[in-house]
Amino acid sequence: MPDTWSQVGKTMEVSDEGTVLTKTSGGDFPIHVAGGELLSSGVHTWEVVINSGAGTNGNRDMKVGVGKQGCNVEKGDHHNKGDAWY
């Protein structure tokens, strides 16, 4: 079974048994979301399918990566603090 989006902020909506993520509001600001599986050591791989980017401003910028446990899902820019790598 695939991992699911289990930690999301109030501007995000999760559907399709936790596998589809949609930003429903909040403008063009970056938002952090996280899956439920905690990674420890070693090599990890995952597959992400991106069906669409921004619908309002044409900005298709997205970052996919890893972050430390406990990042606040209501904020972005965790990479500037050394807590996430995209």
N, C-alpha and C positions, 0 to 999 in steps of 0.2 A: 504494500500500500504506500502511495506517495506521502511525503510530508505535507502538512497543511499550514496555511497562514493562520497562526493562532494568537499573535500579538499585533494588534492594529489599533490605530488611533480613531478618533471620532469622525474623521473625514474620509474613512475608508469603509468599504463594504466587502464582506467575504461571502461567496456563494459557491454552488456546485460542490457540496461536501467539503468545503474549506480549501478548494484548489484554485478558485478564481478570485482575483483581487481587483477591485475597481475603486478609483478615487472619485468620490461623489460630490465633494465640495472642497473649499479651502484654497482656491486660487492656484497659483503656479509655484507655490513654495514646496521645497523637498520634504518628504515625509518618510519616516523610517517604519518598516514593518518587519516582522520576524516569523520564521517558522517554528514549529514546536520541538524539533529535534535539536538537542544540544550537541555541538561538536567538541571533541576533546583533542586528541593528538593524532598525527598521521595525515594521510592524504584523503580528502573528501571530494566527491564529485556530486553534481546535481544537474538537472535539466530544467530550464525555464523556457516556456513558450510565450512570446510577446505577440499578442494579437493586434494591439493598437497602442498608439501613443496619445499625446494630448489631443483633446477634441475641440478645444476653444481657441488656442493661440498658435497651433501648428508646431509647437515646440516638442520635439520627440526625444529630448534628453532623458535618459534613465540611467540609474546606477544599480548594478547587481553585484553583491559581494557578501562579506561576512562581517559580523559585529560581535562585540563582547556581550555576554548576558547582562540584562538589566538596562540596556539603552532605553531612554524615554521615547515611546512611540509617538508622542505628541510633538516631538521636535526633530529637526534634521541636523546636518553638519556634525555628526558624530566622528567623521573622519578627521575633522580639524582638531579634535581632542585626543586622537590616538585610540579611539574606541571602535572604529570600523574601517574596513578596507574594501574599496570598490574597484 
